[in-house]
Amino acid sequence: MQHGFIKVCAATVPVRVADVTYNTDNIIKAVGQSAEKHCDVIVFPELCVSGYTCGDLFNQRALTDAVTNGLTRIAKASKGLSALIFVGAPLIYCGALYNCAVAISDGRVLGVVPKTFLPNYGEFYEKRNFVSAPETAGEIEFAGVRVPFATDIIFKAANCPDFTVAAELCEDLWAPLSPSVRHARAGANIIVNLSCSNEIAGKRELRRDLVRMQSAKLVCGYVYCDAGDGESTTDLVFAGHNLICENGKFLAESKLFENGLLCTEIDVDLIANERRRTADGFFCGGSSYIICEFEAGLKGGELLRSYPRKPFVPEGAGLSERAELILTLQAKGLEKRLKHTGAKTAVVGISGGLDSALALLVAYRAFVALGKDTKDIIAVTMPGFGTTGKTKNNSLKLIGALGVTEKIIPIVDSVKAHFKDIGHDLDCLDATYENAQARMRTLILMDLANKTGGLVIGTGDLSEFALGWATYNGDHMSMYGVNSSVPKTLVKHLIGCEAERLGGECKQILCDILDTEISPELLPPQDGEIAQKTEDLVGPYVLHDFFLYYFIRYAFKPSKILYIAEKAFKGVYDSAEIEKWLKVFYGRFFSQQFKRSCVPDGVKVGSVALSPRGDWRMPSDAVAEVWLNDLH
């Protein structure tokens, strides 16, 4: 599959205890079904060829010989298939019995990984039948061919350098120092776990936490395949709880007590980028590792995993809690700055739009937390040439509902006088006409803050800074920017959550602000309506925030961002429109870096931020051609 997507499958098949022929038939059938889905990695449960619950039957030579024959059948059945297949089997090596993961591809066994940590407590007694993995690597023979027998093996696709896989088995994950830690450090981007973990109350939740956190800690994809129907229920029940995670995120999870195939894609391009960004020597390679190469098919088929249209906005349970946390982070940042500077007031320019509403709400929270009189919040509305009645009225209503100090300072006459001073024609509605208004408003706010011993609270958000959609030394400037790392889609979400929390009149006002067209209101209205609609000019913020997230957070190439955006926004925007605005995004992002190079201080609330002091260092004269050419 293109763009680094590796299709993986956790396949839990029905088994019969010690019925190797039956189990092998089901494994081969599942391999075929997975291959039809274009899976690149197929993982089966621990000891699935024989069944995990054989007990002392493991010591019977009849069983181990049958297992060897079963593995030979599976290998032959895989001929012509490029998938990397892992099956669990008991194998004799140097006279001892080992619990193993056997890697197979295109008709041959590539290598065998023995289990390191054998559980021998409670319901588990693996040491009765098996021995732990040997410390040194060796070789084992299959069909006349000797292959590696070792824990430290990386299976690497010869035609895809980032497609690297290593294996561990069940208890290995639960151990304090899992083999997967070594595997990841040695360069394995995907870890597979062949498991037979019985189900008891509460274990599902612990298992989920373990797999998710291991994938986060190791910055890897993790495919966990669990045994299910057919294992002996003499004392235990197995539920087939399969999990696929990537860098701390759940991609797919099976329902308990349902055998079958769990398929999705792991993005090894994302993993490789993330490791380069954060590793600091952690992923330093392993000289002792055996590299087993195979040829990956990478046919991919339809992309199964989904991408949220608003990656900055939390999904699922806990939406209000996440919003509360972000609002608290914003307020806490401002609290510290107010205390440190001894500011008496906070001066906020209120336009009747989203960003200034959020900035005022954050300032209000900070003042309440500090026990300061909220009347010392000076909310200034400055109607100009483009101000409409709706935005002005919403400004005044919100100021009144919060009970902060209101100031109305029209700027029309001041700007006209300024135009006269610089010789600008009032009928020339160019950048000078627009930006003079923004700078006049900033001048008023700055001087008012000086006059009252306060700070100007910035209203500009992350999306505007990314696109450079701000007037340099106008709304671009403040004394502390509470919204500086909050993108537009998240601004809307936070305001919506605050509307629900506050209720009453505040809710009505904030909901009306949410329904207002996004606009700087710098051009005269048309028939009393907003004439200048930002998203008509620079593109939909929902797209730009999507582009920004995957560009900054994961360093995806433009062609890959276009690919996943086409899937995420299918039925909303067509491919041509997405590509058009993606080109606008890159063009503006690169050309407007000079504005970001000198933005005011502001609190970081998420994983994507553009502060030149911390998160994003980029020369102001870098060019976008490499990125734009990737879209051709």
C-alpha positions as CSV (number, residue, x, y, z in Angstrom):
1,M,0.0,0.0,0.0
2,Q,1.2,3.5,-0.8
3,H,2.2,6.2,1.7
4,G,3.6,3.8,4.3
5,F,0.4,2.0,5.2
6,I,0.9,-1.7,6.1
7,K,-2.3,-3.7,6.2
8,V,-2.2,-6.0,9.3
9,C,-4.5,-8.7,10.5
10,A,-5.0,-10.4,13.9
11,A,-6.6,-13.8,13.0
12,T,-8.2,-15.8,15.8
13,V,-9.4,-19.1,14.3
14,P,-11.3,-22.0,15.9
15,V,-9.1,-24.7,17.3
16,R,-9.4,-28.2,18.7
17,V,-7.0,-29.2,21.4
18,A,-4.2,-31.3,19.9
19,D,-6.1,-31.7,16.6
20,V,-3.2,-30.3,14.4
21,T,-4.9,-31.1,11.1
22,Y,-8.1,-29.3,12.0
23,N,-6.1,-26.3,13.3
24,T,-3.8,-26.2,10.3
25,D,-6.8,-26.3,7.9
26,N,-8.3,-23.3,9.7
27,I,-5.0,-21.4,9.7
28,I,-4.6,-21.9,6.0
29,K,-8.2,-20.9,5.3
30,A,-7.7,-17.7,7.4
31,V,-4.4,-17.0,5.5
32,G,-6.3,-17.1,2.3
33,Q,-9.1,-14.8,3.6
34,S,-6.5,-12.3,4.8
35,A,-4.6,-12.4,1.5
36,E,-7.9,-11.6,-0.3
37,K,-8.0,-8.5,1.9
38,H,-4.4,-7.6,0.8
39,C,-3.0,-8.0,4.3
40,D,0.8,-7.6,4.6
41,V,1.1,-9.0,8.1
42,I,-1.1,-11.9,9.4
43,V,-0.8,-12.8,13.1
44,F,-2.3,-15.9,14.7
45,P,-2.5,-16.8,18.4
46,E,0.1,-18.5,20.6
47,L,0.5,-22.2,20.1
48,C,-2.5,-22.1,17.6
49,V,-1.2,-25.1,15.5
50,S,-1.5,-27.5,18.5
51,G,-3.8,-25.5,20.8
52,Y,-2.4,-23.8,23.9
53,T,-4.2,-26.0,26.5
54,C,-2.6,-29.4,25.6
55,G,-1.0,-29.7,29.0
56,D,1.3,-32.8,29.2
57,L,0.4,-33.7,25.6
58,F,3.1,-31.2,24.6
59,N,5.6,-33.9,25.7
60,Q,4.3,-36.4,23.2
61,R,6.4,-36.8,20.1
62,A,3.3,-37.6,18.0
63,L,2.0,-34.1,18.7
64,T,5.3,-32.3,18.0
65,D,5.8,-34.3,14.8
66,A,2.3,-33.4,13.7
67,V,3.0,-29.7,14.4
68,T,6.1,-29.8,12.2
69,N,4.0,-31.3,9.4
70,G,1.4,-28.7,9.9
71,L,3.9,-25.9,9.6
72,T,5.2,-27.4,6.4
73,R,1.6,-27.4,5.0
74,I,1.1,-23.8,6.1
75,A,4.4,-22.8,4.4
76,K,3.4,-24.5,1.2
77,A,0.0,-22.9,1.2
78,S,1.6,-19.5,1.5
79,K,3.5,-20.0,-1.8
80,G,2.9,-17.0,-4.0
81,L,1.6,-14.9,-1.1
82,S,3.9,-12.0,-0.1
83,A,2.3,-11.6,3.4
84,L,4.4,-12.0,6.5
85,I,2.6,-14.7,8.5
86,F,3.2,-15.5,12.2
87,V,1.8,-18.8,13.7
88,G,2.3,-20.1,17.2
89,A,3.7,-23.6,17.6
90,P,5.6,-25.9,20.1
91,L,9.0,-26.8,18.6
92,I,11.9,-28.9,19.7
93,Y,15.3,-27.2,19.5
94,C,18.5,-28.8,20.8
95,G,16.5,-31.4,22.7
96,A,14.2,-28.9,24.5
97,L,10.7,-27.8,23.8
98,Y,10.0,-24.1,23.1
99,N,6.8,-22.1,22.8
100,C,7.5,-20.3,19.4
101,A,6.3,-17.8,16.9
102,V,7.1,-19.1,13.4
103,A,7.5,-16.5,10.6
104,I,6.4,-17.6,7.2
105,S,6.3,-15.9,3.8
106,D,5.9,-17.0,0.1
107,G,6.3,-20.7,0.7
108,R,9.1,-20.7,3.2
109,V,9.8,-20.4,6.9
110,L,11.9,-17.2,7.5
111,G,12.7,-17.7,11.2
112,V,11.6,-18.8,14.6
113,V,11.2,-16.7,17.7
114,P,11.0,-18.5,21.0
115,K,9.1,-17.1,24.0
116,T,11.3,-15.5,26.7
117,F,9.1,-15.2,29.7
118,L,7.1,-18.3,30.7
119,P,4.3,-17.7,33.2
120,N,4.4,-20.2,36.1
121,Y,1.9,-18.8,38.6
122,G,-1.8,-19.2,39.2
123,E,-3.5,-20.9,36.3
124,F,-0.3,-20.9,34.3
125,Y,2.4,-23.7,34.4
126,E,4.3,-23.3,31.1
127,K,7.6,-24.2,32.7
128,R,6.3,-27.7,33.2
129,N,6.5,-28.2,29.5
130,F,8.6,-25.5,27.9
131,V,12.0,-23.8,28.5
132,S,12.7,-20.1,28.1
133,A,14.4,-18.8,25.0
134,P,18.1,-19.5,24.9
135,E,20.5,-16.5,25.3
136,T,22.3,-17.2,22.1
137,A,21.0,-17.4,18.5
138,G,21.0,-20.7,16.6
139,E,19.4,-22.4,13.7
140,I,16.5,-24.9,13.2
141,E,15.7,-26.9,10.1
142,F,12.5,-26.8,8.1
143,A,12.1,-28.8,4.9
144,G,15.9,-29.2,4.6
145,V,16.5,-25.5,5.1
146,R,18.1,-24.0,8.2
147,V,16.6,-20.8,9.5
148,P,17.4,-18.6,12.5
149,F,16.1,-19.6,15.9
150,A,16.4,-16.5,18.2
151,T,14.5,-13.9,20.0
152,D,16.4,-11.0,18.3
153,I,15.1,-11.2,14.8
154,I,13.8,-8.4,12.7
155,F,11.8,-9.3,9.6
156,K,12.4,-6.6,7.0
157,A,10.7,-6.0,3.7
158,A,13.4,-5.6,1.0
159,N,11.2,-3.3,-0.9
160,C,10.0,-1.1,2.0
161,P,12.7,0.0,4.4
162,D,10.3,1.1,7.2
163,F,8.4,-2.2,7.1
164,T,10.2,-3.9,9.9
165,V,8.6,-6.5,12.2
166,A,9.6,-8.3,15.4
167,A,7.7,-10.8,17.6
168,E,7.1,-11.5,21.2
169,L,4.7,-13.9,22.8
170,C,2.0,-13.3,25.4
171,E,3.7,-13.0,28.8
172,D,6.7,-11.3,27.2
173,L,4.4,-8.2,27.1
174,W,3.6,-8.4,30.8
175,A,7.2,-8.7,31.9
176,P,9.0,-5.7,33.3
177,L,11.6,-5.7,30.5
178,S,9.7,-6.9,27.5
179,P,11.7,-8.2,24.4
180,S,9.7,-5.6,22.4
181,V,11.8,-2.9,24.1
182,R,14.9,-4.4,22.5
183,H,13.1,-5.0,19.2
184,A,12.0,-1.4,18.9
185,R,15.4,0.0,19.8
186,A,16.9,-2.2,17.1
187,G,14.5,-0.8,14.5
188,A,11.3,-2.8,14.5
189,N,8.5,-0.5,13.6
190,I,5.8,-3.2,14.1
191,I,5.6,-5.6,17.1
192,V,3.4,-8.7,16.8
193,N,2.3,-10.6,19.9
194,L,1.1,-14.1,19.6
195,S,-1.0,-14.6,22.8
196,C,-3.3,-17.0,24.7
197,S,-4.5,-14.8,27.5
198,N,-7.5,-16.2,29.4
199,E,-10.4,-14.0,30.2
200,I,-11.4,-13.1,33.8
201,A,-13.2,-10.0,35.1
202,G,-11.1,-6.9,34.7
203,K,-8.4,-8.4,32.6
204,R,-9.7,-6.9,29.3
205,E,-9.1,-3.4,30.6
206,L,-5.6,-4.2,31.9
207,R,-4.7,-5.9,28.6
208,R,-6.0,-2.8,26.6
209,D,-3.8,-0.5,28.7
210,L,-0.7,-2.7,28.3
211,V,-1.0,-2.9,24.6
212,R,-1.8,0.8,24.1
213,M,0.9,2.0,26.4
214,Q,3.5,-0.4,24.9
215,S,2.8,1.0,21.5
216,A,3.1,4.6,22.9
217,K,6.3,4.0,24.9
218,L,8.0,2.2,22.0
219,V,6.6,4.5,19.2
220,C,5.5,1.4,17.3
221,G,2.6,-0.4,15.8
222,Y,1.5,-3.3,18.0
223,V,-0.6,-6.3,16.7
224,Y,-1.9,-8.4,19.6
225,C,-3.6,-11.7,18.6
226,D,-5.4,-13.7,21.3
227,A,-6.7,-17.3,21.4
228,G,-10.4,-17.8,21.4
229,D,-13.0,-20.5,20.7
230,G,-11.9,-24.1,21.0
231,E,-9.3,-24.0,23.7
232,S,-10.0,-26.3,26.6
233,T,-12.4,-24.8,29.2
234,T,-11.4,-27.3,31.9
235,D,-10.4,-24.3,34.1
236,L,-10.2,-21.3,31.8
237,V,-12.1,-19.4,29.1
238,F,-10.4,-17.6,26.2
239,A,-12.2,-14.7,24.5
240,G,-10.1,-13.9,21.4
241,H,-9.4,-10.3,22.5
242,N,-7.4,-8.9,19.6
243,L,-6.0,-5.4,19.6
244,I,-4.1,-3.2,17.0
245,C,-2.5,0.0,18.3
246,E,-0.2,2.6,16.8
247,N,1.9,5.0,18.9
248,G,-0.6,5.0,21.8
249,K,-3.8,5.0,19.7
250,F,-6.3,2.2,19.3
251,L,-6.8,1.4,15.6
252,A,-8.9,-1.7,16.0
253,E,-10.3,-4.0,18.7
254,S,-12.3,-7.2,18.4
255,K,-15.4,-8.1,20.4
256,L,-14.9,-10.7,23.1
257,F,-15.9,-14.3,22.3
258,E,-16.0,-13.7,18.5
259,N,-13.4,-15.5,16.4
260,G,-12.4,-13.9,13.1
261,L,-10.1,-11.4,11.3
262,L,-9.3,-8.0,12.7
263,C,-7.8,-5.9,10.0
264,T,-6.5,-2.4,9.6
265,E,-3.4,-0.4,8.6
266,I,-0.4,0.6,10.6
267,D,1.4,3.6,9.2
268,V,5.1,2.9,9.3
269,D,5.8,6.2,7.7
270,L,4.2,7.9,10.7
271,I,6.2,5.7,13.1
272,A,9.5,6.4,11.4
273,N,8.8,10.2,11.3
274,E,7.8,10.2,15.0
275,R,10.9,8.3,16.1
276,R,13.2,10.7,14.2
277,R,11.4,13.6,15.9
278,T,11.5,12.3,19.5
279,A,14.0,9.4,19.8
280,D,17.2,11.2,20.9
281,G,19.2,8.0,20.5
282,F,16.6,5.6,21.9
283,F,16.1,3.8,18.6
284,C,19.8,3.2,18.1
285,G,19.9,-0.1,16.3
286,G,21.0,-3.5,17.5
287,S,24.2,-5.1,16.2
288,S,23.3,-8.5,17.5
289,Y,20.0,-8.7,15.6
290,I,19.4,-11.1,12.7
291,I,17.7,-9.5,9.7
292,C,15.5,-11.8,7.7
293,E,14.4,-10.2,4.5
294,F,11.2,-10.9,2.6
295,E,9.5,-9.3,-0.4
296,A,6.3,-7.4,0.6
297,G,3.4,-7.3,-1.8
298,L,2.0,-3.9,-0.5
299,K,-1.1,-4.2,-2.6
300,G,-3.1,-2.5,0.1
301,G,-6.6,-2.4,-1.4
302,E,-9.1,0.0,0.2
303,L,-7.8,2.0,3.2
304,L,-9.7,0.6,6.3
305,R,-8.6,3.0,9.0
306,S,-10.4,6.3,9.3
307,Y,-9.3,9.8,10.0
308,P,-11.4,12.4,11.9
309,R,-12.2,15.5,10.0
310,K,-11.2,17.6,13.0
311,P,-8.1,16.0,14.5
312,F,-7.6,18.9,17.0
313,V,-11.1,18.3,18.5
314,P,-11.4,15.4,21.0
315,E,-13.8,12.6,20.1
316,G,-15.8,10.2,22.1
317,A,-16.3,10.2,25.9
318,G,-14.8,13.0,27.9
319,L,-15.4,15.8,25.5
320,S,-16.4,18.3,28.1
321,E,-13.5,17.2,30.4
322,R,-11.0,17.8,27.7
323,A,-12.5,21.2,26.9
324,E,-12.3,22.1,30.6
325,L,-8.6,21.1,30.7
326,I,-7.7,23.2,27.7
327,L,-9.6,26.3,29.0
328,T,-7.9,25.8,32.3
329,L,-4.5,25.6,30.6
330,Q,-5.2,28.9,28.8
331,A,-6.4,30.6,32.0
332,K,-3.5,29.3,34.1
333,G,-1.0,30.7,31.5
334,L,-2.6,34.1,31.7
335,E,-2.8,33.9,35.5
336,K,0.9,33.5,35.8
337,R,1.6,36.4,33.4
338,L,-0.8,38.7,35.3
339,K,0.8,37.9,38.6
340,H,4.4,38.1,37.3
341,T,3.9,41.5,35.7
342,G,1.7,42.9,38.5
343,A,-0.9,43.8,35.8
344,K,-3.9,45.6,37.2
345,T,-6.1,45.1,34.1
346,A,-6.5,42.9,31.1
347,V,-7.4,44.7,27.9
348,V,-9.2,42.6,25.2
349,G,-10.4,43.8,21.8
350,I,-13.9,42.3,21.2
351,S,-15.1,41.9,17.6
352,G,-18.1,39.8,18.0
353,G,-16.2,36.9,16.5
354,L,-15.0,33.5,17.7
355,D,-11.4,34.3,18.8
356,S,-12.1,37.4,20.8
357,A,-15.0,35.7,22.5
358,L,-12.7,32.9,23.6
359,A,-10.0,35.3,24.8
360,L,-12.6,37.2,26.9
361,L,-13.9,33.9,28.4
362,V,-10.3,32.9,29.3
363,A,-9.5,36.3,30.8
364,Y,-12.7,36.0,32.9
365,R,-11.7,32.6,34.2
366,A,-8.2,33.9,35.1
367,F,-9.5,36.9,37.0
368,V,-12.0,34.7,38.9
369,A,-9.2,32.2,39.8
370,L,-7.0,35.1,41.0
371,G,-9.8,36.6,43.0
372,K,-9.4,39.8,41.0
373,D,-12.4,42.1,40.2
374,T,-13.7,41.2,36.8
375,K,-14.5,44.9,36.3
376,D,-10.7,45.2,35.7
377,I,-11.2,43.3,32.5
378,I,-11.6,46.1,29.9
379,A,-13.4,44.8,26.8
380,V,-13.1,47.2,23.9
381,T,-15.2,47.1,20.8
382,M,-13.9,49.3,18.0
383,P,-16.4,49.6,15.1
384,G,-14.8,50.4,11.8
385,F,-15.7,50.5,8.1
386,G,-16.7,46.8,8.0
387,T,-18.4,46.3,11.3
388,T,-21.9,45.0,11.1
389,G,-24.7,45.4,13.6
390,K,-24.8,41.8,14.4
391,T,-21.1,41.5,15.5
392,K,-21.2,44.8,17.4
393,N,-24.4,43.8,19.2
394,N,-23.0,40.4,20.1
395,S,-19.8,42.1,21.4
396,L,-21.8,44.4,23.7
397,K,-24.2,41.6,24.8
398,L,-21.3,39.3,25.8
399,I,-19.5,42.1,27.7
400,G,-22.7,42.8,29.5
401,A,-23.5,39.2,30.3
402,L,-20.0,38.7,31.9
403,G,-20.1,41.9,33.7
404,V,-16.7,43.2,32.6
405,T,-16.0,46.9,31.8
406,E,-17.2,48.0,28.4
407,K,-15.5,50.5,26.2
408,I,-16.8,51.5,22.7
409,I,-14.1,53.4,20.7
410,P,-15.0,53.9,17.0
411,I,-12.0,54.0,14.7
412,V,-13.5,55.4,11.5
413,D,-12.4,59.0,12.1
414,S,-9.0,58.0,13.4
415,V,-8.3,55.9,10.4
416,K,-9.6,58.6,8.0
417,A,-7.2,61.0,9.6
418,H,-4.4,58.5,9.2
419,F,-5.2,58.0,5.6
420,K,-5.0,61.8,5.1
421,D,-1.6,61.8,6.8
422,I,-0.2,59.1,4.5
423,G,-2.1,60.2,1.4
424,H,-4.3,57.1,1.0
425,D,-7.5,57.3,-1.1
426,L,-10.5,56.3,1.1
427,D,-12.0,54.6,-2.0
428,C,-9.0,52.4,-2.5
429,L,-10.0,49.2,-0.7
430,D,-6.6,47.6,-0.7
431,A,-4.3,46.1,1.9
432,T,-3.5,49.5,3.3
433,Y,-7.3,50.2,3.8
434,E,-7.7,46.9,5.6
435,N,-4.5,46.8,7.7
436,A,-4.7,50.4,8.9
437,Q,-7.9,49.5,10.7
438,A,-6.3,46.4,12.4
439,R,-3.2,48.5,13.4
440,M,-5.3,51.3,14.7
441,R,-7.2,48.9,16.9
442,T,-4.0,47.4,18.2
443,L,-2.6,50.9,18.9
444,I,-5.7,51.7,21.0
445,L,-5.5,48.5,22.9
446,M,-1.8,48.9,23.7
447,D,-2.1,52.5,24.8
448,L,-5.2,51.7,26.9
449,A,-3.3,48.9,28.6
450,N,-0.4,51.3,29.4
451,K,-2.9,53.8,30.7
452,T,-4.6,51.3,33.0
453,G,-1.5,49.4,34.0
454,G,-2.6,46.2,32.2
455,L,-1.8,43.7,29.5
456,V,-3.3,43.4,26.0
457,I,-4.7,39.9,25.7
458,G,-4.1,38.5,22.2
459,T,-7.0,36.9,20.4
460,G,-5.3,35.4,17.3
461,D,-5.5,31.6,17.0
462,L,-3.2,28.9,15.7
463,S,-4.9,28.5,12.3
464,E,-4.5,32.2,11.6
465,F,-0.8,32.1,12.6
466,A,-0.3,29.1,10.3
467,L,-1.9,30.9,7.3
468,G,-0.5,34.3,8.2
469,W,-4.1,35.5,8.3
470,A,-3.2,38.4,10.6
471,T,-2.0,42.0,10.1
472,Y,1.6,42.3,10.9
473,N,1.9,44.5,14.0
474,G,-1.8,44.7,14.1
475,D,-3.9,41.8,15.5
476,H,-0.7,39.8,15.1
477,M,0.6,41.6,18.2
478,S,-0.4,41.5,21.9
479,M,1.2,41.1,25.3
480,Y,0.1,37.5,25.9
481,G,-1.7,35.3,23.4
482,V,-4.1,32.9,25.1
483,N,-5.3,31.4,21.8
484,S,-1.9,31.1,20.1
485,S,-1.9,27.2,20.1
486,V,-5.7,26.8,19.7
487,P,-6.8,26.1,16.1
488,K,-10.0,27.5,14.7
489,T,-11.9,24.2,14.8
490,L,-11.0,23.8,18.5
491,V,-11.9,27.4,19.2
492,K,-15.4,26.6,18.1
493,H,-15.6,23.5,20.2
494,L,-14.4,25.4,23.3
495,I,-16.9,28.1,22.9
496,G,-19.6,25.5,22.4
497,C,-18.6,23.8,25.7
498,E,-18.5,27.1,27.5
499,A,-21.9,28.0,26.2
500,E,-23.3,24.8,27.7
501,R,-21.5,25.3,31.0
502,L,-22.6,28.9,31.4
503,G,-26.1,28.5,30.1
504,G,-28.8,31.3,30.1
505,E,-28.0,34.5,28.3
506,C,-24.3,33.7,27.8
507,K,-25.3,30.5,26.0
508,Q,-27.6,32.4,23.6
509,I,-24.9,35.0,22.8
510,L,-22.2,32.4,22.3
511,C,-24.3,30.3,20.1
512,D,-25.1,33.3,17.9
513,I,-21.4,34.1,17.7
514,L,-20.8,30.5,16.6
515,D,-23.4,30.9,13.8
516,T,-21.7,34.1,12.5
517,E,-19.5,34.0,9.4
518,I,-15.8,34.2,10.1
519,S,-14.6,37.6,9.0
520,P,-12.0,40.3,9.8
521,E,-14.8,42.8,8.9
522,L,-12.3,45.2,7.3
523,L,-14.4,45.9,4.1
524,P,-17.7,47.8,4.1
525,P,-20.8,45.6,4.5
526,Q,-23.1,44.8,1.6
527,D,-26.7,45.5,2.5
528,G,-25.8,45.3,6.1
529,E,-24.3,41.9,5.8
530,I,-20.6,40.8,6.2
531,A,-18.9,41.3,2.8
532,Q,-15.5,39.8,3.6
533,K,-15.8,36.0,4.4
534,T,-12.5,34.6,5.4
535,E,-13.1,31.0,4.3
536,D,-14.0,32.2,0.8
537,L,-10.6,33.9,0.6
538,V,-8.2,31.4,2.2
539,G,-10.3,28.2,2.3
540,P,-12.3,26.2,4.9
541,Y,-10.6,26.2,8.3
542,V,-11.7,22.6,8.8
543,L,-9.4,21.6,5.8
544,H,-6.6,23.9,6.9
545,D,-6.6,22.5,10.4
546,F,-6.6,19.0,9.0
547,F,-3.6,19.9,6.8
548,L,-1.8,21.7,9.6
549,Y,-2.2,18.7,12.0
550,Y,-0.6,16.1,9.7
551,F,2.0,18.5,8.3
552,I,3.3,19.5,11.7
553,R,2.5,16.6,14.0
554,Y,3.6,13.8,11.8
555,A,5.5,15.5,8.9
556,F,3.5,13.8,6.3
557,K,4.2,14.5,2.7
558,P,1.6,16.7,0.9
559,S,0.6,13.8,-1.4
560,K,-0.1,11.7,1.7
561,I,-2.1,14.5,3.4
562,L,-4.1,14.8,0.1
563,Y,-4.7,11.0,0.1
564,I,-6.1,10.8,3.7
565,A,-8.0,14.1,3.3
566,E,-9.8,12.6,0.3
567,K,-10.9,9.8,2.5
568,A,-11.8,11.9,5.5
569,F,-13.8,14.5,3.5
570,K,-15.4,12.2,1.0
571,G,-18.8,13.5,0.1
572,V,-18.0,17.0,1.5
573,Y,-15.1,18.2,-0.7
574,D,-14.0,16.7,-4.0
575,S,-10.4,15.9,-4.7
576,A,-9.8,19.0,-6.8
577,E,-11.1,21.3,-4.1
578,I,-9.0,19.6,-1.4
579,E,-5.9,19.9,-3.6
580,K,-6.6,23.5,-4.4
581,W,-6.7,24.5,-0.7
582,L,-3.8,22.3,0.2
583,K,-1.7,24.3,-2.3
584,V,-3.0,27.5,-0.7
585,F,-2.0,26.1,2.7
586,Y,1.6,25.4,1.8
587,G,2.0,28.6,-0.1
588,R,0.7,30.7,2.8
589,F,2.5,28.7,5.5
590,F,5.9,29.2,3.9
591,S,5.5,32.8,2.8
592,Q,4.1,33.9,6.2
593,Q,6.7,32.5,8.6
594,F,8.1,36.0,9.2
595,K,4.9,36.7,11.2
596,R,5.3,33.6,13.3
597,S,9.0,34.4,14.0
598,C,8.0,37.2,16.3
599,V,4.7,36.2,17.8
600,P,4.0,37.1,21.5
601,D,4.3,34.6,24.3
602,G,1.3,32.2,24.6
603,V,0.3,29.0,26.3
604,K,0.7,25.6,24.6
605,V,-2.4,23.4,25.0
606,G,-1.8,20.6,22.5
607,S,0.8,18.6,20.5
608,V,0.9,21.1,17.6
609,A,2.1,24.6,18.3
610,L,4.1,27.1,16.2
611,S,6.0,29.1,18.8
612,P,9.4,30.2,17.5
613,R,10.8,29.7,21.0
614,G,9.8,26.1,21.4
615,D,7.9,24.1,18.8
616,W,8.6,25.4,15.4
617,R,11.9,26.9,14.1
618,M,11.9,27.7,10.5
619,P,13.7,30.4,8.4
620,S,11.4,33.1,7.2
621,D,12.8,32.8,3.6
622,A,12.3,29.0,3.2
623,V,10.6,28.1,-0.1
624,A,7.6,25.7,-0.6
625,E,8.6,24.2,-4.0
626,V,9.6,20.8,-2.7
627,W,6.2,20.4,-1.0
628,L,4.2,21.8,-3.8
629,N,6.0,19.7,-6.4
630,D,5.0,16.6,-4.3
631,L,1.4,17.3,-5.3
632,H,2.2,17.2,-9.1
